[in-house]
Amino acid sequence: MSVSPTRLLGLGIAVTAVALSLAACGSDDKSDAGGSKSGNKIALLLPESKTTRYESLDRPLFTAALKTDCADCELIYSNADQDAAKQQQQAEAALTQGAKVLVLDPVDGKAAAAVVAAAKAQNVPVIAYDRFIDGANYYVSFDNETVGKLQAQTLVDTLKAAGKTTGNLAVINGSPTDPNAADFKKGAHSVLDSSGYKVAAEFDTPDWSPDKAQAWMEGQLSAIKNGLVGVYAANDGTAGGAIAALKGGGVKPLPPVTGQDSELAAIQRIVAGDQAMTIYKAVKPQAEAAAKAAVALAGGGKADSTSDFKGVPATILDPIAVTKANINDTVVKDGIYKVTDICTASFQAACAAAGLK
C-alpha cells in the first residue's frame, strides 16, 4: 500500500496509447461522430468484492449492456480488492492495453485523481461509476445524500412505530476514503441529529469491512448496550457485522438495523426480522447508463446526461428504501432475486409470514 501515487501518475503519463484502426459498431464507416466504433476497448475498474453487488450485479450487468450497445467492443475488467495502489496499476494496465474509456469506481476518490490525470494525458475519457471523482468526464450514480436520509428516516419511523421515542443509537458509517460514504453520513445526520435520539457511539469503517464493523460494535456493547434502541449501518456488509456483534453480545430483542445495497443475505435478514431495511439501488439502469456513455465517448461522441454533478455531466438515479413490506415490489419484481433465492430452507417459515411466495 506504500506505492506513491506520484510515481504511478508518472508511469501513466509515460504510457503510450495503443493506436487502433476501428470500424463502426452496428453501422457503416459513415456513421456520425457520436456513433460507436467496433473493436473499442472499454475498461471497467471496480473497487472491491467484500460488497457482493460488484461481482454479482455490476460486473455482469455492465458486461451485458456493453455487448448490447456495441457487440464488437472489448471489455477489460479488473477488481482492486480495496487497494487504491492496485487500482491505479490496473488503470495503467488498461491504458497500456489501449482502453478508449475507463469506467472507474474508485477505492479512494482522491487517489483516483492520478488515474484521471494519466487517462487525460492520453485523451482517454473517465466515467466515474457509483463514486464521484474530480475531473471525470461523466458520472453515473444515485443521489447519495438521499440514501442516508432514507436510511435514517426509516430507522426513526421504525422506532417510533414501536413506541420508542428516545434512546441511544450506534452509527456505523462507511469507509473514510469513499466520497459516497461522506454523503451517506451527511444525509443520515440531517435526520438523526434532530430526531430526539442520541448518537451514543459512531465509527467510520475502514474499507467498508464487515469484520471491522463487527469488532467495533463488540467493543461498544459494554458501554451502550443498556438503552441502545437502533443501529444506523451504512451498508449491508457493516449491518451484517453489527448484527453478528449484537447477537454475540446477547442483545435481545435485536434493535432495528439499517443497510444498503440489497444484498441477498440482507434481504434474508429483513425477512427473518434481524435487519430493518436496506437501500435498493437499481444497478441495472446504472450499469446500462454507464455502458451507453462509454460507447458514446469511445466513439468520439457525447454521452447523454440527465443532470450534472459538481459541473460534470451525470445520470443520477433514485434510491428506494426496502423493508419487509415491499421486497416483492422491488428486488423480486425487478428480477434481482427470485423468491426461491430468498426463501431457502431456513427462511421458508419467515417468507411465508412475510407473504413471499
N, C-alpha and C positions, 0 to 999 in steps of 0.2 A: 504493500500500500504506500511505499515511500517514493514511487515514481514521480518525478517532477512534471506537473502539467506544462511548464515552460519547455522542458525538453521534448515532451510529446508533441507540443504545438510546433516546435521546430522541425520535428520529423515530418509532421503533417504538411507543413509548407514546402518541405523538400520533395514530397511525393509528386511525381508527375502523373497526371491523369492519363489513363489508357484511352487512346483515340479509338472511337468506334464508328464504323460506317453503318448507318442504321436506316432501315426501310420503314415505311409507315405501318403501324399496327392496326389491322382491321380496316384499312383503306389504302388507296394507292399513294404514290410518292407526291401527288399533287395536293394532298390534304393541307389544310391551313396550318398556321404556325402553332395553333393550340392543340392540334391533333397529336395523339400518342404515337410514339415511334417504336417499331418492333425491335426486339432484342435489347432494349434498355435494361440495365441492371439497377435494381432498387433495393436498398438495404433497409432492413427492419432491425433495429437495435433495442432490445427490451432489457429492463434493469435487473430483474431477479426472478426467482422461481418459488420463493417461500410464500408469496401471494399467488395462489394457484391459478388465478384468472389469466395470467400472462401466457402460460403454456397451454392451458385447456381452452381458452377462448380467444384472446387477442391474436396469438400466432396463427391458428388455423383459419380464423375469420378473415384476417388480413390477407393470408395466402389465397383464400378462395376469391376474395374481392379483387385482388390483383389479377388473378387468372381471368376473371370475367371481363375486366376492363382492358386488359392487354395480354392476350393469350401467349404472346411470344416474349413478354418481359420475363426477366430472370430475377428471382428473389435471392438476396444474400442475407442470411439470418444469423443473429448472434444474441446470446443472453449473457449479461455481465455478472450474474451471481452476486449482486450487491457490491461490486468492486468498481469504483469510479475509474481507477487507473486501467483496469482490464477493459472497461468500456471504451476508453479513449484509444486503446490499442486496437480494439475491434473496429472502431470507426476508421482508424488509419488503414487497417487491412481492407476494409470495404472500399475506401478511396483508391487504394493501390489496385484493387480488382476492377476498377472502372465504374463504380456506382455513380449513377447520374443524379440520384436523390438519396438523402439519408432521412429515414423516418426514425426519430430518436426519442425514446422515453428515458430520460436521464436518471442515473443513480444519484448524481449530485448536480443540481441545476446550475450552480455557479461554476463547477469544474467543466460542465458541458460547454461553456463559452469557448474553451480552447478547441473543442470539436467544431463548433460553428465557424471559428476563425480559419481553421485548417480547410474546411469544406469551401468556404467562400474564396479562399486563395486559389481554388481550382474551379470556381464558378459552379459549385455544386450546391443546390438549394437544400436547406434543412427544414423538415417538418417536425415541430415539437409535438410529440404524441403523448397525450394524457397529462404531462407535466410541462409547464412553460419553461422556455429557455430564451433569455435575452438575445436578440439578434437573429432569431429564427425567421424563416421566410413565411411560415404558416403555422397555425396552431389548431389542434383538434382536441377538445376535452369537454368537460362538464363544468357547470357553474359550481365551483368548489366551495365557496363560502356558503352557498345554499345547501350543499351536502352537510356541512357542520351544523347549520341551523336545523335541518330536518332531523338529524340525529338527536340533537339536544332537545328539540321541541317534542319529539316522540317520547323521549325519556321522561320529560316533565309531565306530559299528558298521561303517560302510563302510571307514574307515581300518584298523580292527583286522582286518577280514576280508581286507584287502590286506597284512597283516603289518606295518603301520606303527603302532607304539605310542607314539612320541614325535615331536615336530616342531613347527613353527610354524603358527599359524592366523592368517588375516586375518579380522576380524569387521566386517561391514558392516551396521549397524543401519538402522532406518527413520527417518522424519522425527521430529525432536525435538518438533514441535508435535502429533504424533498420539499420543493416550493409549494406543492399542493397541501402538504401537512400543515403549513402555516395558515393557509386559507381555511382548512377544516377547523383548525383551532380557533381562528378568529370568529368564524361563523358560530361555532359551539358556544364560545364565551359570550357572544352577543345575546344569547338566550339564557345561559346558565347564570350569568352574573347578576341578573335581575329576577331570578326565578324564586328566590326565597330559600333555596337550598345552599348549603355551604360546601365549597370545594375544599375538602379536608386534606387532600393529597393529590399531587399532579406530577406526571412523568412524560418526558419526550423520549420515545422508544427508539434507540439506535437501530438502524437498518430495518425498521418495522418488524423486529424479531419477536415472534410469539414467545420464545423461551425467555427473552429479556423482560417482556411484559409480565410473564408469569412470575419470574423471580422478584420483580419489583412489587407485584401485588402481594406475594407471600410475605415480603418484608414489611409491608404496611399493615397487615391484618391485626397485629397485636395492638397497634395504636388506634385504628379506625374501625375495627370490627363492630364494636358497640356503636350503634347509631348510623351505620352505613345503610343507606337506602337505595343507592343506584351507582352504576359504573358507566361512565362515558368511555368507550373504547373506539378509536378512530377507524379501525377496520376489523374484518372478521378474524384475521390471524391474532391480533392483540386481544380481541374478545375471547377467543378460544383459550389463550394463555391466562387471562383474568379468571375465566370460569373454572379452569383447572385449579387455579390457586384457591378460589373460593370454596370449591368442593373439598380440596385437600385440607383446608383450614376449618372444615366443619361448619361453614356458614349455611344455615337453613332457616327459612327458605332462601333460595338464591335471590338477590336483588336483580332488578332488570338491568341488562347489559346491552349496549348498542353495538353496531358493527357497520361494515361497508364492504361491498364487492359481491354480495350474494353468492359466496362460495357454497358448494353443496353441503359441506359439513355445517355451515352456519344455518342454512335453511333447515337442516335436520334438527339442529339445536333449537331453532324457533318453534318447530313443530312439537318438540319434546318439552318446551317451556323453559329451557335453560338460557336462551337468549331472547331478548325482547324484540329486536328488529335488526335489519340490515339495510343498506342502501343498494338499490338496483340501478346500475349504470349500464344502459343497454350497449354492450360492447359491439354488437353487430353494426349499427349505424355509425359508431365511432370508427371502427376498422374500415368500413366501406368509404366513409368520407376521407380518411387518410389515404387509402389506396387510390381513390379518384384524383385527389390532389397530387399525389406522387406521379401518377401517369401524366397529368397535365403539365406539371413542372418539368418532368423529364423530357417531354416533347417540346419544351421551349414556350409553352403556353402559360396561361394564368389560371390558378385554381379558384373555383367558385368559393365564396365565403358568405356567411350569414351575418357576420358581425366582425368586430376587431377586438383584440385584447392587447392593451398597452401598445397600441399602434400597429399590431401585427394582424394581418387578415386571419380570420378564425371561423371555425364552426364550433359553436358552444351548445351542448346538448343539456337536457333537463334530467336531473336525477329523481328517483322515486323512492320513497320510504316503503319498505316491505315488512309487514307484520304477518302473524298467523292468518289474519283475516283476508289478505289479498295475494297469497302465494299463487293461487290458481290463476289470478288475473294478471300476473306479471311474469315471473320466470317460467311458469308452466305454459301459459298462453303463448309466449314468445319462442317457445321451443328450446330454451336454455337447458331445462331439465324435464324429463318425463316424470310422471308421478311414480313410476316404478323405480326411477333413480333415487328418488327421495325416500320412498316408503319401503325400504328394505326391512328384513325380518324384525329387527329390534325396534323399528319405528312404526310398524303397521298399526298397532293399537292407537298410538298418538295421532297418526294420519287419519284414521277413521274418526276419531274425536274432532279433528280439525276439518273434517269434510273433504279430505283429499282422497280421491278415488278415480 
